Amino acid sequence: MKKIIFIISFLLFSSFSALAEQHADAAMEHANAALVEGKHGNVQILVDHAIQSVKHAEQAAQVAKGPAKYHIETGITHLHDAIKHANAGHRSVADQHLEKAIEHIKAGSV
């Protein structure tokens, strides 16, 4: 009985971990795309990618635990700040927040 419980627990943990990793990877992909677009001056596309990154990062944060959860949530905060600054016309500040978001999401997905 203990073996069955252990196996089920392991499988559940593994599937949650894989799900968090998939969403973190998608969040990173969109955050990187947002940064590239920001550097090219495409503010609306930056915002669109940052919004998609937030959606994926929020999904990753729901299943992440411990330090990974902290880093992903901090990344989400920076993504929101990037969106706010991009919409206000502060592209370079938005880029800085995107760079921080990328750092934190990467740290949370390791």
C-alpha positions in Angstrom: 0.0 0.0 0.0 2.8 2.4 0.9 4.4 1.7 -2.5 1.2 2.6 -4.3 0.9 5.8 -2.4 4.5 6.6 -3.1 4.2 5.9 -6.8 1.0 8.0 -7.1 2.6 10.9 -5.2 5.7 10.7 -7.4 3.6 10.7 -10.6 1.5 13.6 -9.5 4.6 15.6 -8.5 6.3 14.8 -11.8 3.3 15.9 -13.8 2.9 19.2 -11.8 6.6 19.8 -12.3 6.4 19.2 -16.0 3.4 21.4 -16.3 5.1 24.3 -14.5 8.2 23.9 -16.7 6.1 24.0 -19.9 4.4 27.2 -18.8 7.6 28.7 -17.5 9.2 27.9 -20.9 6.3 29.6 -22.8 6.5 32.6 -20.4 10.2 32.9 -21.2 9.6 32.6 -24.9 7.1 35.4 -24.8 9.1 37.6 -22.5 12.2 37.3 -24.8 10.0 38.1 -27.8 8.7 41.2 -26.0 12.2 42.3 -25.2 13.2 41.9 -28.9 10.2 43.9 -30.0 10.8 46.6 -27.4 14.4 47.0 -28.6 13.0 47.5 -32.2 10.5 50.1 -30.9 7.4 47.9 -31.5 5.6 48.8 -28.2 2.3 47.2 -29.0 3.9 43.9 -29.9 6.0 44.2 -26.8 2.8 44.6 -24.7 1.1 41.7 -26.5 4.0 39.3 -25.8 4.3 40.5 -22.2 0.6 39.8 -21.7 1.0 36.3 -23.0 4.1 35.8 -20.8 2.0 36.9 -17.8 -0.6 34.3 -18.6 1.9 31.5 -18.8 3.9 32.6 -15.8 0.7 32.7 -13.7 0.0 29.1 -14.7 3.5 28.1 -13.8 3.2 29.9 -10.4 0.1 28.0 -9.6 1.9 24.7 -9.5 5.4 25.9 -8.5 6.7 25.6 -5.0 9.2 27.2 -2.7 11.9 29.4 -4.3 10.7 28.6 -7.8 7.3 30.1 -7.0 8.9 33.2 -5.5 11.0 33.8 -8.6 8.1 33.2 -11.0 5.8 35.6 -9.0 8.6 38.2 -9.0 8.9 37.8 -12.7 5.1 38.4 -13.1 5.5 41.6 -11.1 8.2 42.8 -13.5 6.1 41.8 -16.5 3.2 43.9 -15.2 5.6 46.8 -14.6 7.0 46.3 -18.2 3.4 46.5 -19.6 2.6 49.6 -17.5 5.8 51.4 -18.6 5.5 50.4 -22.3 1.9 51.8 -22.4 3.2 55.0 -20.8 5.8 55.4 -23.5 8.8 54.5 -21.2 10.2 51.8 -23.5 13.7 51.7 -22.0 12.2 51.2 -18.5 9.9 48.5 -19.9 12.9 46.8 -21.4 14.6 46.8 -18.0 11.6 45.2 -16.3 11.5 42.6 -19.1 15.1 41.7 -18.5 14.4 41.3 -14.7 11.3 39.2 -15.5 13.4 37.0 -17.7 16.0 36.5 -15.0 13.4 35.6 -12.4 11.4 33.3 -14.6 14.6 31.5 -15.6 15.6 31.2 -12.0 12.2 29.8 -11.2 12.3 27.2 -13.9 15.6 25.6 -13.1 
